[in-house]
Structures are given as C-alpha cells and as structure tokens.
Amino acid sequence: MRAPSLIEVVDILHEIAPLELAADWDNTGLLLQPRARAGAVRRALLTIDLTEPVVAEAKKVRADLVVSYHPPIFQPVKRLVHDDPRQRVLLAAAAAGFAVYSPHTALDAAPSGLADWLVEGVLDGAVPREVRPCGAGEFGRVVAVGKAIPFQALLQRLRRHLRVRDLRVALPERKKAAARTIAVAAGAGASVLRGERADVWVTGELSHHDALAATAAGIAVVCAGHSNTERGFLPVLKRRLRSAFGNDLDVRIAASDRDPFVTA
C-alpha cells in the first residue's frame, strides 16, 4: 500500500475537472500548499465550503488534502489577519498543514461533472431526446425529453436527487403542467441561464429580478438552495477518487459541511 503524492492526486483532479474549463473570473486548482507536492496524501476530505468546522474536522481526521468545491481564496488577498473570518480559516488550514484544492466551475462544465449530474436528477433514468450545454462557458445544460415530465413529478425527482425537503418555485402566469425542456445550472445560476429558452429553469438561487424576468417569459423557476445543488455530487467525486487510487487513498466527505440556510 503506497499513498499517492499530492501531485498525483492533483493530476487526477485535473482529469476529472480540467482547469481550462473554468470561468475566467474563477480561482481554481491548488490554492494552498503548505507541504512539498511530493508529500504523501493518505487522506482527503471533500467539502463544498472550507469553514472553521471543516478545518477542525480535517485536523481531527488528519487529512492531508481538502478538496473544497468553492474556492476559499477568491478575491486578491493583501494581508492575512486572524480577525477576518475568511482569512482565519486559511491561517488555520495552513497551520494544520493540509493542502486545499478547488475545482468549482471546472467541475460544473466538465463532462460527467456537476451539470450532467443535475441532468441525471431531471431524467430519473429516462433517455433524453437531447442534452446540450448552456451558458457562455457551458457551465449548465439544457435537456429535452420526448415525453413531457409533469411539473409535480419533476419537483419530486429533484427533491429525491438533491436530498432536500423544500424547493422554492416561481411560476409564470400560465402555469406549467408539464415540461419538455429543462435548463439546469448549479449554485447561483443566473449568468448561465439568463436568456435560455426552456419550460423550466433549475438552479440553486436566483435574484428576485431574474425570477421575475423568467416568469414573464413563461419560464417556471425551481431553486433548491445554492449548495444543495452541489453537495450531492461529493459522493460521485469520492467514488472517482477511490476508483483512481483504491485503498491507497482514504477519501471522506466532511460531516461538518452544510448549507448555511435552514427552514425555520
């Protein structure tokens, strides 16, 4: 049993989500490297966000690498101070000695990546008539089906696939009884979905005005919560890393990672 090096794990992450697919504005790849790239990675922890509880969990399980879907370093950083909560997380991660990698929009756009995983939830095993990319960087997908999906059945499929109890829905004046074309985009999907003609948009969150514009155009909107459209992909990513390294790499999903919003 030989634990892979950091560079070997990063190479596989590049294969899963090629960084050239990421948005120009994004910050993806290896963002924190407190040890040599040749150092062994025995345990990787997968999370949507690098928060203080996730850092504490990574320290507890002795993770050598945290794969954080959202990049914890996004805007340029001029200083690192403990009083800033986001910078405090980075300082704690560096002190703990684990590396941090973020795939973000590269994983959205990648073949068999996050956008395609959302399509799987829409189809629920059915064969599509067509699936095509949407958005300037192909970060979303539009799926067309031969037999229209009843709107309530679509909602049930999404609840099951995303493992959520509640969905926020905005309906046009002429309500949709069924959908033949569904556009999907993870997270905050407005920039991907805006202008896309479909019966339904499915995303994590949408602004008030984008929702109004969509419904005025006759499009129904389904919002599941930003990270709720992303977190369910982590088990898929875990399987792919395990497939590449087998028992040489212990891959875990952070139990402390969760959406910041709850239904009160």
DAJO-V977734 format. One record per residue. N is the residue number from 1. RES is the residue in three letters. SS is DSSP state (hx for helix, st for strand, lp for the rest). D_LAST is the distance of its C-alpha to the last C-alpha in Angstrom with 1 decimal. Layout:
# DAJO-V977734
N_RES_SS_D_LAST / N_RES_SS_D_LAST
This chain:
# DAJO-V977734
1_MET_lp_47.6 / 2_ARG_lp_47.3 / 3_ALA_lp_44.1 / 4_PRO_st_44.0 / 5_SER_st_44.3 / 6_LEU_hx_41.7 / 7_ILE_hx_43.8 / 8_GLU_hx_43.9 / 9_VAL_hx_40.1 / 10_VAL_hx_39.8 / 11_ASP_hx_42.4 / 12_ILE_hx_40.4 / 13_LEU_hx_37.2 / 14_HIS_hx_39.5 / 15_GLU_hx_40.6 / 16_ILE_hx_37.1 / 17_ALA_lp_36.0 / 18_PRO_lp_39.1 / 19_LEU_hx_38.4 / 20_GLU_hx_40.6 / 21_LEU_hx_37.9 / 22_ALA_lp_35.4 / 23_ALA_lp_34.8 / 24_ASP_lp_37.2 / 25_TRP_lp_34.5 / 26_ASP_lp_32.9 / 27_ASN_lp_33.7 / 28_THR_lp_34.1 / 29_GLY_st_36.2 / 30_LEU_st_37.0 / 31_LEU_st_35.4 / 32_LEU_st_36.1 / 33_GLN_lp_39.3 / 34_PRO_lp_40.1 / 35_ARG_lp_42.7 / 36_ALA_lp_45.5 / 37_ARG_lp_44.6 / 38_ALA_lp_47.1 / 39_GLY_lp_45.0 / 40_ALA_st_43.7 / 41_VAL_st_40.1 / 42_ARG_lp_39.5 / 43_ARG_st_35.7 / 44_ALA_st_33.3 / 45_LEU_st_29.5 / 46_LEU_st_27.4 / 47_THR_st_24.2 / 48_ILE_lp_22.5 / 49_ASP_lp_22.2 / 50_LEU_lp_24.5 / 51_THR_lp_22.3 / 52_GLU_hx_23.5 / 53_PRO_hx_22.0 / 54_VAL_hx_23.8 / 55_VAL_hx_26.9 / 56_ALA_hx_26.8 / 57_GLU_hx_26.4 / 58_ALA_hx_29.3 / 59_LYS_hx_31.4 / 60_LYS_hx_30.8 / 61_VAL_hx_31.8 / 62_ARG_lp_34.6 / 63_ALA_lp_33.7 / 64_ASP_lp_36.4 / 65_LEU_st_34.4 / 66_VAL_st_30.8 / 67_VAL_st_30.2 / 68_SER_st_27.3 / 69_TYR_lp_26.6 / 70_HIS_lp_25.6 / 71_PRO_lp_28.5 / 72_PRO_lp_27.8 / 73_ILE_lp_30.9 / 74_PHE_lp_30.6 / 75_GLN_lp_32.2 / 76_PRO_lp_35.6 / 77_VAL_lp_35.4 / 78_LYS_lp_38.1 / 79_ARG_lp_37.4 / 80_LEU_lp_35.3 / 81_VAL_lp_34.0 / 82_HIS_lp_31.9 / 83_ASP_lp_30.1 / 84_ASP_lp_28.4 / 85_PRO_hx_25.4 / 86_ARG_hx_26.2 / 87_GLN_hx_29.9 / 88_ARG_hx_29.2 / 89_VAL_hx_27.7 / 90_LEU_hx_30.9 / 91_LEU_hx_33.1 / 92_ALA_hx_31.5 / 93_ALA_hx_32.0 / 94_ALA_hx_35.6 / 95_ALA_hx_36.3 / 96_ALA_hx_35.0 / 97_GLY_lp_37.5 / 98_PHE_lp_35.5 / 99_ALA_st_35.8 / 100_VAL_st_33.0 / 101_TYR_st_33.3 / 102_SER_st_31.2 / 103_PRO_lp_31.8 / 104_HIS_hx_29.2 / 105_THR_hx_30.7 / 106_ALA_hx_33.8 / 107_LEU_hx_31.7 / 108_ASP_hx_30.1 / 109_ALA_hx_33.7 / 110_ALA_lp_35.5 / 111_PRO_lp_36.9 / 112_SER_lp_34.7 / 113_GLY_lp_32.1 / 114_LEU_hx_28.5 / 115_ALA_hx_29.2 / 116_ASP_hx_31.4 / 117_TRP_hx_28.7 / 118_LEU_hx_26.4 / 119_VAL_hx_29.4 / 120_GLU_hx_29.6 / 121_GLY_hx_26.2 / 122_VAL_hx_27.3 / 123_LEU_hx_30.7 / 124_ASP_lp_29.7 / 125_GLY_lp_33.3 / 126_ALA_lp_35.0 / 127_VAL_lp_37.8 / 128_PRO_lp_37.1 / 129_ARG_lp_39.8 / 130_GLU_st_39.1 / 131_VAL_st_36.8 / 132_ARG_st_37.4 / 133_PRO_st_36.0 / 134_CYS_st_34.3 / 135_GLY_lp_33.8 / 136_ALA_lp_36.5 / 137_GLY_lp_36.1 / 138_GLU_lp_35.3 / 139_PHE_lp_31.8 / 140_GLY_st_30.5 / 141_ARG_st_32.0 / 142_VAL_st_32.9 / 143_VAL_st_33.5 / 144_ALA_st_35.7 / 145_VAL_st_36.0 / 146_GLY_st_39.0 / 147_LYS_st_37.1 / 148_ALA_st_34.2 / 149_ILE_st_30.8 / 150_PRO_st_29.0 / 151_PHE_hx_25.9 / 152_GLN_hx_23.7 / 153_ALA_hx_25.5 / 154_LEU_hx_24.7 / 155_LEU_hx_21.0 / 156_GLN_hx_21.4 / 157_ARG_hx_23.5 / 158_LEU_hx_21.1 / 159_ARG_hx_18.2 / 160_ARG_hx_20.8 / 161_HIS_hx_22.4 / 162_LEU_hx_19.4 / 163_ARG_lp_17.6 / 164_VAL_lp_14.3 / 165_ARG_lp_12.7 / 166_ASP_lp_11.6 / 167_LEU_lp_14.0 / 168_ARG_st_14.3 / 169_VAL_st_17.7 / 170_ALA_st_20.2 / 171_LEU_lp_23.3 / 172_PRO_lp_26.8 / 173_GLU_lp_28.6 / 174_ARG_lp_30.5 / 175_LYS_lp_27.8 / 176_LYS_lp_28.5 / 177_ALA_lp_29.4 / 178_ALA_st_30.3 / 179_ALA_st_30.7 / 180_ARG_st_33.8 / 181_THR_st_32.8 / 182_ILE_st_29.6 / 183_ALA_st_29.2 / 184_VAL_st_26.8 / 185_ALA_lp_26.0 / 186_ALA_lp_23.8 / 187_GLY_lp_21.5 / 188_ALA_st_22.1 / 189_GLY_lp_24.6 / 190_ALA_hx_25.9 / 191_SER_hx_29.2 / 192_VAL_hx_29.9 / 193_LEU_hx_29.1 / 194_ARG_lp_30.3 / 195_GLY_lp_33.4 / 196_GLU_lp_33.0 / 197_ARG_lp_33.9 / 198_ALA_lp_32.0 / 199_ASP_lp_30.4 / 200_VAL_st_27.0 / 201_TRP_st_25.5 / 202_VAL_st_23.0 / 203_THR_st_21.5 / 204_GLY_lp_18.5 / 205_GLU_st_18.1 / 206_LEU_lp_20.3 / 207_SER_lp_21.0 / 208_HIS_hx_20.8 / 209_HIS_hx_24.6 / 210_ASP_hx_25.1 / 211_ALA_hx_23.0 / 212_LEU_hx_25.1 / 213_ALA_hx_28.2 / 214_ALA_hx_27.4 / 215_THR_hx_26.7 / 216_ALA_hx_29.8 / 217_ALA_lp_31.8 / 218_GLY_lp_30.7 / 219_ILE_lp_28.3 / 220_ALA_st_25.0 / 221_VAL_st_22.2 / 222_VAL_st_19.7 / 223_CYS_st_17.2 / 224_ALA_lp_15.6 / 225_GLY_lp_14.4 / 226_HIS_hx_17.2 / 227_SER_hx_17.8 / 228_ASN_hx_16.7 / 229_THR_hx_20.0 / 230_GLU_lp_21.9 / 231_ARG_hx_20.8 / 232_GLY_hx_22.2 / 233_PHE_hx_25.6 / 234_LEU_hx_25.9 / 235_PRO_hx_27.4 / 236_VAL_hx_29.9 / 237_LEU_hx_30.9 / 238_LYS_hx_31.3 / 239_ARG_hx_33.7 / 240_ARG_hx_35.7 / 241_LEU_hx_36.3 / 242_ARG_hx_37.2 / 243_SER_hx_39.5 / 244_ALA_hx_41.3 / 245_PHE_hx_41.7 / 246_GLY_hx_41.3 / 247_ASN_hx_41.2 / 248_ASP_hx_42.5 / 249_LEU_lp_39.0 / 250_ASP_st_36.0 / 251_VAL_st_32.9 / 252_ARG_st_29.5 / 253_ILE_st_25.9 / 254_ALA_lp_23.9 / 255_ALA_lp_21.5 / 256_SER_lp_19.8 / 257_ASP_lp_19.1 / 258_ARG_lp_15.6 / 259_ASP_lp_13.6 / 260_PRO_lp_12.3 / 261_PHE_lp_9.1 / 262_VAL_lp_6.2 / 263_THR_lp_3.8 / 264_ALA_lp_0.0
